[in-house]
Amino acid sequence: MKRPGGQRRRALNRLPLTRFCTVLGAMVASLVATAPAHAQLEVDINGGIAQPMPIAIPSMPTPSTVTTPAGDTAALGQRVSDVITNDLKNSGLFNPLPKSALANVPFSQANAPDFIFWGQSGAQALVQGFVQAGSDGKITVGCYLYDVLGKVELTRQGFEVVPAQWRRAAHKCADTVYSRLTGEGPYFDSKVVYVSETGPKQNRIKRLAVMDQDGANHRFLTNGQSIVLTPRFAPNQQTITYMSYAGNRPRIYVYNMGTGQQRLVVDLPNMTFAPRFSPDGRYIVFSMSVGGNTDIYRVSASGGTPQRLTTSPGIDTGASYSPDGSRIVFESDRSGGQQLYVMNADGSNQNRISFGGGRYATPVWSPRGDLIAFTKISGGFNIGVMGVDGSGEKVLTNGWMDEGPTWSPNGRVIMYNRTGQGSGKADLRSVDLTGVNERPVPTPLDGSDPAWGPLLP
């Protein structure tokens, strides 16, 4: 999707310190200062979250109210704060103070907090900043994180965006806070592609749709004339591979986000499905049915002759690369029921890794490389994780039909779809690795087959 004014690649850039100081004007001296090294405020995610950290996120002030295409800078200051608040709250690790407990912060205090007031509020951490319009038509969002009890600044970032991209600046600020306090990688500034569903259970209309990870900026990519399934982002996020029933022939395609054009990947009469890009974007791994047997193949992302990777009798499908592209996890019923296997990227050294009760499907390798998410089928359908050798299996959800996991860019949160018993209604949900912080992900219609993209550039 192109950004307004052709500014897509330059719409959001971290400000160099000199530019940041210029924007702040009179705040130059304190901007140059660095946070003391002894500041230790953090969220211990490894020990389990007994109580989310209280955090204050007041509206971001502006030095002067200026009208922009996205609204005036005073209104944007509140909206930026709201997005940061929702991001951090939805992580399950933070408890933002209610608006009634927040003070109106003047611009002069953007980088000089009233620690006495915030200390009395009960907040342990404070996020302050500002929104300022520039003469070039862009806006600057300043983002500061403070340890309230220690009365020190922990980190700061500045983001310059075209007004239409103000939400990205807010997500970037939330990512800055999240990463500094947890030690985890960021994930809020990212997108999700999924299948939007509508209509009766026996005759569903399924369209490709894309949105921000929090459900905002939603748009449809296909018109629903053909059923689509299993969309997956390319690493560059400019293309999506998926299966379509166009012409009543289930085959895999690639969709270009910029042009809206789609092309057939493998022009063969066989059924092809379950595609996924390799981490470097050079290949698409997929399943193809030939002569009553389904195996995993890979093909150049630009097309060509597929290379067969599995040869065992039965159904081999659901392939997903390790982050370094050296191995592939997949599901196979070669043992008599769906189980998970790992092989080298060339198809060699195939080994089963799942040995718990029940069946296993839809495996996805974590971007960290340490875990594999899957659908556990044992009485019901639920989302679980295990080590790459099959150890440490843990079931995270307890729904009637939870399936289709996909990882956040930092490997801590899993999105999936849940189908209601009897109703056929499907919606998107997410859960973190503790299995405690489970929440719905808003979509305008029913949703299934989510795929979480990497962080936006």
C-alpha positions in Angstrom: 0.0 0.0 0.0 1.5 3.3 -1.0 1.7 6.1 1.5 0.2 9.5 0.7 2.5 11.8 -1.2 4.8 9.0 -2.2 6.5 9.1 1.2 6.2 5.4 2.0 9.8 4.6 2.6 10.6 7.9 4.3 7.4 8.4 6.2 8.7 7.1 9.5 12.4 7.6 10.5 14.1 7.9 13.8 15.2 11.5 14.2 19.0 12.1 14.5 19.9 13.8 17.8 20.7 17.1 16.1 17.3 17.2 14.4 15.5 16.2 17.6 17.2 19.0 19.5 16.2 21.5 16.8 12.6 20.4 17.1 12.6 20.9 20.8 14.3 24.3 20.7 14.7 25.4 24.3 14.9 21.8 25.5 18.3 21.3 23.9 20.3 21.0 27.1 18.2 18.3 28.7 17.8 16.4 25.5 21.6 16.0 25.3 21.6 14.5 28.8 21.6 10.7 29.0 19.7 8.5 31.5 21.7 7.4 34.5 23.1 3.9 34.1 21.8 2.7 37.5 18.1 2.9 36.5 16.8 -0.6 36.9 13.0 -0.4 36.5 11.9 -3.4 34.4 9.2 -6.0 34.0 10.3 -9.6 34.9 8.5 -11.6 32.2 10.4 -14.8 32.9 9.1 -15.1 36.5 5.5 -14.8 35.4 3.3 -11.7 35.8 1.6 -11.6 39.1 0.6 -8.0 38.7 0.9 -5.8 35.6 3.1 -2.7 36.1 1.2 0.5 36.8 2.1 3.0 34.1 1.0 6.6 33.4 0.5 7.7 29.8 -1.0 11.2 29.7 -2.0 13.1 26.6 1.0 14.4 24.7 1.1 18.2 24.6 1.8 20.4 21.6 3.7 23.8 21.6 1.0 25.2 19.4 -2.2 23.8 18.0 -1.8 23.3 14.2 -4.3 21.8 11.8 -3.1 18.8 9.9 -4.8 16.4 7.4 -5.1 13.9 10.4 -6.5 16.5 12.8 -5.0 19.2 14.9 -1.9 18.5 16.9 -3.7 18.9 20.2 -6.2 16.1 19.3 -3.4 14.0 17.9 -1.6 14.2 21.2 -4.5 12.5 22.9 -4.9 9.9 20.1 -1.2 9.0 20.2 -1.5 8.5 24.0 -4.6 6.3 23.5 -2.8 4.0 21.0 0.2 3.7 23.3 -2.1 2.9 26.2 -4.0 0.2 24.3 -0.8 -1.4 23.0 0.8 -1.7 26.4 -2.4 -2.8 28.1 -3.0 -5.5 25.5 0.4 -6.9 26.1 -0.9 -8.0 29.5 2.3 -6.7 31.2 1.2 -3.1 32.0 -1.7 -1.5 33.8 -2.2 2.0 32.4 -3.7 4.5 34.9 -7.3 5.6 34.1 -7.7 9.0 32.4 -9.2 10.4 35.6 -5.8 9.8 37.4 -3.8 11.6 34.7 -2.7 15.2 34.7 -2.6 17.6 31.8 1.0 17.9 30.9 2.2 21.3 29.6 4.7 21.3 26.8 7.4 22.7 29.1 7.2 19.4 31.1 7.4 17.1 28.1 10.9 16.2 29.1 10.8 17.5 32.7 8.2 15.4 34.6 6.5 16.4 37.8 7.9 13.4 39.7 6.1 14.4 42.9 2.7 14.3 41.3 3.3 11.0 39.4 4.8 9.4 42.4 1.6 10.1 44.3 -0.5 8.6 41.4 0.8 5.1 42.0 2.5 4.8 38.6 5.9 3.1 38.5 6.7 4.2 35.0 5.7 7.3 33.0 5.4 7.9 29.3 5.5 11.5 28.2 6.1 13.3 25.0 4.8 15.8 22.5 3.3 16.3 19.1 4.6 19.1 17.0 3.9 20.2 13.4 6.8 21.1 11.1 7.0 23.6 8.3 7.4 20.7 5.8 3.9 19.3 6.5 5.1 16.4 8.7 4.7 16.0 12.4 7.2 15.0 15.1 6.2 12.7 17.9 8.6 12.8 20.9 8.6 9.8 23.2 10.1 9.7 26.7 10.1 6.9 29.3 10.7 7.6 33.0 11.2 5.6 36.2 8.9 7.5 38.5 10.3 6.3 41.8 13.9 6.6 40.7 13.1 10.0 39.1 15.2 9.2 36.1 14.8 9.1 32.3 15.1 5.6 30.9 15.0 6.2 27.2 13.8 8.6 24.5 13.0 8.4 20.8 11.8 10.8 18.2 9.7 10.0 15.1 8.9 12.2 12.1 5.9 11.1 10.0 3.5 12.4 7.5 0.2 13.1 9.4 -1.6 10.0 7.9 1.0 7.8 9.6 0.6 9.2 13.2 -0.5 5.7 14.4 2.9 4.2 13.4 4.6 6.8 15.5 2.4 5.8 18.4 3.2 2.1 17.9 6.9 2.9 17.7 6.7 4.7 21.0 4.9 1.8 22.6 7.5 -0.5 21.2 10.2 1.6 22.7 8.6 1.5 26.1 7.8 -2.2 25.9 11.4 -3.2 24.8 13.1 -1.0 27.4 11.0 -2.3 30.3 10.8 -6.0 29.3 14.1 -6.6 27.4 11.9 -8.2 24.7 11.9 -7.2 21.0 9.2 -4.9 19.7 6.0 -6.0 17.9 3.4 -3.3 17.9 4.4 -1.6 14.6 3.4 -4.6 12.4 0.6 -5.8 10.2 -1.6 -8.9 9.9 -3.0 -10.4 6.8 -6.0 -12.8 7.3 -9.1 -14.2 5.7 -12.2 -12.1 6.2 -15.4 -14.3 6.3 -19.1 -13.5 5.9 -22.2 -15.3 5.0 -23.9 -18.6 6.1 -21.8 -21.4 7.4 -22.4 -23.6 4.3 -21.7 -20.7 1.8 -19.0 -18.5 3.3 -17.5 -15.6 1.3 -13.8 -15.4 2.0 -11.6 -12.4 1.2 -8.0 -11.4 1.8 -7.7 -8.5 4.2 -4.9 -6.7 5.9 -4.7 -4.5 9.0 -2.5 -3.2 11.8 -1.9 -5.7 14.6 -4.4 -3.9 16.7 -7.1 -4.1 14.0 -6.8 -0.5 12.8 -6.2 0.6 9.2 -8.2 -2.3 7.9 -8.7 -2.9 4.1 -9.8 -5.7 1.8 -7.4 -7.0 -0.9 -9.8 -9.3 -2.8 -13.4 -9.1 -3.7 -14.7 -12.5 -2.5 -15.5 -13.9 -6.0 -13.1 -16.8 -5.2 -12.5 -18.5 -1.9 -9.0 -17.7 -0.5 -7.1 -19.5 2.3 -3.8 -19.4 4.2 -2.3 -16.0 3.2 1.3 -15.5 4.2 3.5 -12.4 4.0 6.8 -12.3 2.1 9.7 -11.0 4.3 9.6 -7.7 2.4 5.8 -7.4 3.1 5.2 -6.2 -0.4 3.7 -9.5 -1.5 1.5 -12.2 -0.1 1.2 -15.8 -1.1 -2.1 -17.7 -0.6 -4.3 -20.4 -2.0 -7.3 -19.5 -4.2 -10.1 -21.5 -5.7 -10.2 -19.2 -8.7 -11.8 -21.1 -11.6 -12.7 -23.9 -9.1 -9.0 -25.0 -9.2 -7.2 -24.8 -5.8 -3.8 -23.3 -6.6 -1.3 -21.0 -5.0 -0.9 -17.3 -6.0 1.2 -14.3 -5.1 -0.5 -11.0 -4.6 1.4 -7.7 -5.0 0.4 -5.2 -2.3 1.5 -2.2 -4.4 -0.2 -3.0 -7.7 -3.1 -5.3 -6.6 -2.0 -7.8 -9.2 -1.9 -11.5 -8.6 0.0 -14.3 -10.4 -0.1 -18.0 -10.4 3.0 -19.6 -8.8 2.9 -23.1 -10.2 1.0 -23.7 -13.5 0.3 -27.3 -13.1 -3.0 -29.2 -13.1 -2.4 -30.5 -9.6 -3.9 -29.1 -6.4 -1.4 -26.8 -4.7 -1.9 -25.3 -1.2 -0.4 -24.3 2.1 2.3 -21.9 0.7 4.8 -20.0 2.8 7.9 -17.9 1.9 11.4 -18.8 3.0 13.0 -16.2 5.4 15.1 -14.7 2.6 12.1 -14.5 0.2 13.8 -16.6 -2.5 11.5 -19.6 -2.2 7.9 -20.6 -1.6 7.4 -24.0 0.1 4.0 -25.6 -0.5 2.1 -28.8 -0.7 1.0 -30.5 -4.0 -1.2 -33.5 -4.6 0.1 -35.9 -7.3 -1.4 -39.3 -7.9 -3.2 -39.5 -4.6 -0.2 -38.5 -2.6 0.5 -35.1 -1.0 4.1 -34.0 -0.6 6.0 -30.8 0.2 7.7 -28.9 -2.6 9.6 -25.7 -2.9 9.8 -23.4 -5.9 11.5 -20.1 -6.7 9.3 -17.2 -5.6 9.5 -16.0 -9.2 8.1 -19.3 -10.5 9.7 -22.3 -12.2 9.9 -26.0 -11.7 9.1 -27.2 -8.2 11.5 -29.4 -6.2 10.0 -32.3 -4.3 11.1 -32.4 -0.6 9.1 -35.3 0.8 8.3 -38.7 -0.6 6.5 -40.7 2.1 3.1 -42.1 1.5 0.3 -40.0 3.0 -0.3 -36.2 3.4 2.7 -33.9 4.1 1.7 -30.3 4.5 1.9 -27.1 6.6 5.6 -26.5 6.0 7.2 -23.6 7.9 10.9 -22.5 7.8 13.2 -22.0 10.7 14.3 -18.3 11.0 17.7 -19.0 9.4 16.1 -21.0 6.6 18.1 -24.1 7.3 15.2 -26.4 8.4 11.5 -26.9 7.9 8.8 -28.1 10.3 5.7 -29.7 8.8 2.8 -32.0 9.6 2.4 -35.6 8.2 0.1 -38.5 8.7 2.7 -41.0 7.6 2.6 -42.6 11.1 -1.2 -43.0 10.9 -2.2 -39.7 12.4 -1.2 -36.0 12.1 2.2 -35.5 13.8 5.0 -32.9 13.5 8.3 -33.5 11.7 11.4 -31.5 11.1 13.7 -31.8 8.1 16.6 -29.9 6.5 15.6 -27.3 3.9 16.6 -29.7 1.1 14.3 -32.4 2.4 17.0 -34.5 4.1 17.1 -35.8 7.7 13.3 -36.0 8.4 12.5 -36.7 12.0 9.3 -36.8 14.0 9.2 -34.4 17.0 5.7 -34.7 18.4 4.9 -37.7 20.7 2.2 -36.4 23.1 -1.4 -37.7 23.0 -3.6 -36.6 20.2 -2.8 -35.1 16.8 -0.7 -32.1 15.8 -1.3 -29.7 12.9 -0.4 -26.2 11.4 3.2 -25.9 12.9 4.9 -22.5 12.7 8.5 -21.9 13.7 9.0 -19.0 16.1 11.0 -16.0 14.8 13.3 -16.5 17.8 14.0 -20.0 16.6 13.4 -21.7 19.9 9.8 -22.8 19.8 7.2 -24.2 17.4 3.6 -23.3 17.7 0.9 -25.8 16.6 -2.7 -26.8 16.7 -3.3 -29.6 19.2 -6.2 -31.9 18.3 -7.2 -33.9 21.4 -11.0 -33.8 22.1 -10.9 -30.2 20.9 -8.6 -27.9 18.9 -6.2 -25.8 20.9 -3.0 -23.8 20.4 0.2 -25.1 21.9 4.0 -24.6 21.7 7.0 -27.0 22.0 10.7 -26.9 21.7 12.2 -27.5 18.2 13.1 -31.1 19.4 9.5 -31.7 20.7 10.4 -31.0 24.3 8.5 -28.8 26.8 5.1 -29.1 25.2 2.6 -26.6 26.6 -1.0 -26.0 25.6 -1.9 -22.3 25.8 -5.6 -22.1 25.0 -8.8 -23.9 25.9 -11.4 -23.2 23.2 -13.7 -25.5 21.2 -11.8 -24.9 18.0 -8.6 -22.8 18.2 -6.3 -23.3 15.2 -3.9 -21.6 12.7 -1.3 -20.0 15.0 1.0 -17.2 13.8 3.8 -15.5 15.7 4.3 -11.9 16.6 7.6 -10.5 15.3 9.2 -10.8 18.7 8.1 -14.4 19.3 6.2 -13.7 22.5 2.6 -13.5 21.3 0.6 -15.9 19.1 -2.4 -14.9 17.0 -4.9 -17.6 15.9 -8.6 -18.1 15.0 -11.3 -19.5 17.1 -14.5 -21.0 15.6 -17.6 -21.0 17.8 -19.3 -24.4 18.5 -22.4 -24.8 16.3 -22.4 -21.2 15.0 -19.5 -21.5 12.6 -18.6 -17.9 13.6 -14.8 -17.3 13.4 -12.8 -14.6 15.1 -9.2 -13.7 15.7 -7.6 -13.9 19.1 -4.1 -13.7 20.6 -2.4 -15.3 23.6 1.1 -14.8 25.0 3.5 -17.6 26.0 2.2 -17.6 29.6 -1.2 -18.7 28.3 -2.8 -16.2 30.7 -3.1 -13.0 28.5 -5.7 -14.1 26.0 -7.8 -11.5 24.2 -9.9 -10.9 21.0 -8.4 -9.1 18.0 -11.0 -6.8 16.5 -12.1 -7.3 12.8 -15.1 -5.8 11.1 -16.3 -9.3 10.0 -15.4 -12.8 11.0 -11.7 -13.7 10.6 -9.6 -16.8 10.1 -6.1 -17.8 8.9 -4.1 -14.9 10.3 -0.5 -14.3 9.4 1.5 -11.8 11.4 4.1 -9.9 9.4 7.5 -8.8 10.5 8.1 -5.3 11.9 7.5 -2.6 9.4 10.6 -1.0 8.0 
